[in-house]
Amino acid sequence: MISPETLRIVLAVCFGSLGILHFVRGRLLEKYAVEGGLLNAEVAVRMSGALLIVSSVAIFIEKYAEYGFYGFCLFLILSNIILHKFWSKNTGIDQWLELLHFVKNILLAVLIWYIKDQLI
């Protein structure tokens, strides 16, 4: 069985890495966001990256872990609403890929919320 401490660290490292990628590979994410209809993609990509990094640090600092879990869930839900609009895609493959991302984010948010309740 995985220890709660290890689970917290793995989540923080994985989501923190994604947050760093929002800055390192921001141009690619901005292009995707613009194609999705987001108005100020550069700011949105940077803000979402910052949310992931701050949430990861909060999870590392066990005292603020609950806020980090909330931040991860907020990121996942907002990215679903703003970016993964499978219902508005025209082609079958685009619709399918966005649906997969949408469902994956919902599942991750539910699992993170469950893990939060188990660890805190």
C-alpha positions in Angstrom: 0.0 0.0 0.0 1.2 3.5 -0.9 1.8 5.8 2.1 -0.1 9.0 2.3 3.1 11.0 2.3 4.3 9.3 -0.9 0.9 9.9 -2.5 1.0 13.6 -1.6 4.5 14.0 -3.1 3.6 12.1 -6.3 0.5 14.3 -6.8 2.5 17.5 -6.1 5.4 16.5 -8.4 3.1 15.5 -11.3 0.8 18.6 -11.2 3.8 20.9 -10.4 5.6 19.6 -13.5 2.5 20.4 -15.5 2.5 23.8 -14.0 6.1 24.4 -15.0 5.3 23.1 -18.6 2.6 25.9 -18.8 5.5 28.3 -18.7 8.2 26.3 -20.6 5.8 25.2 -23.4 3.3 28.0 -23.0 3.2 28.9 -26.8 1.9 25.5 -27.7 -0.7 25.7 -25.0 -1.7 29.2 -26.0 -2.2 28.0 -29.6 -4.5 25.3 -28.3 -6.4 27.8 -26.1 -6.9 30.2 -28.9 -8.2 27.5 -31.2 -10.6 26.6 -28.3 -11.9 30.2 -28.4 -10.1 31.6 -25.3 -9.7 35.4 -25.6 -6.5 36.1 -23.7 -4.7 32.8 -24.0 -1.3 34.0 -22.8 -2.6 35.2 -19.5 -4.9 32.2 -19.0 -2.0 29.7 -19.6 0.3 31.6 -17.2 -2.4 31.8 -14.5 -3.3 28.2 -14.8 0.4 27.2 -14.6 0.8 29.4 -11.5 -2.3 27.8 -9.9 -0.8 24.3 -10.5 2.6 25.4 -9.1 1.1 27.1 -6.0 -1.2 24.2 -5.4 1.7 21.8 -5.6 3.8 23.8 -3.1 0.7 23.9 -0.8 0.6 20.1 -0.9 4.3 19.9 -0.1 3.7 22.1 2.9 1.4 19.7 4.7 -0.2 22.5 6.7 -1.8 23.9 3.5 -2.4 20.7 1.7 -6.2 21.1 1.6 -5.9 24.3 -0.3 -3.6 22.5 -2.8 -6.1 19.8 -3.4 -8.8 22.5 -3.9 -6.5 24.2 -6.4 -6.0 21.0 -8.4 -9.8 20.4 -8.6 -10.4 24.0 -9.6 -7.9 23.7 -12.4 -9.4 20.5 -13.7 -13.0 21.8 -13.6 -12.2 25.1 -15.1 -10.1 23.6 -17.9 -13.0 21.4 -18.7 -15.5 24.2 -18.9 -13.2 26.5 -20.8 -11.2 24.2 -23.1 -12.6 20.8 -23.5 -15.9 21.6 -25.1 -16.4 18.3 -26.9 -20.0 19.3 -27.8 -18.9 22.1 -30.1 -16.4 20.1 -32.2 -17.2 19.4 -35.8 -15.3 16.3 -36.6 -15.7 12.9 -34.9 -12.0 12.5 -33.9 -11.8 16.1 -32.4 -15.1 15.5 -30.5 -13.8 12.1 -29.3 -10.4 13.5 -28.1 -12.0 16.4 -26.3 -14.5 14.0 -24.6 -11.7 11.9 -23.4 -9.9 14.9 -21.9 -13.2 16.0 -20.4 -14.0 12.7 -18.7 -10.3 12.3 -17.6 -10.4 15.6 -15.9 -13.7 14.8 -14.1 -12.3 11.5 -12.9 -9.1 13.2 -11.7 -11.0 15.8 -9.8 -13.2 13.2 -8.1 -10.1 11.1 -7.2 -8.2 14.1 -5.9 -11.2 15.1 -3.8 -11.4 11.6 -2.4 -7.7 11.5 -1.7 -8.0 14.9 0.1 -10.7 13.5 2.3 -8.5 10.4 3.1 -5.3 12.4 3.9 -6.6 15.4 5.7 
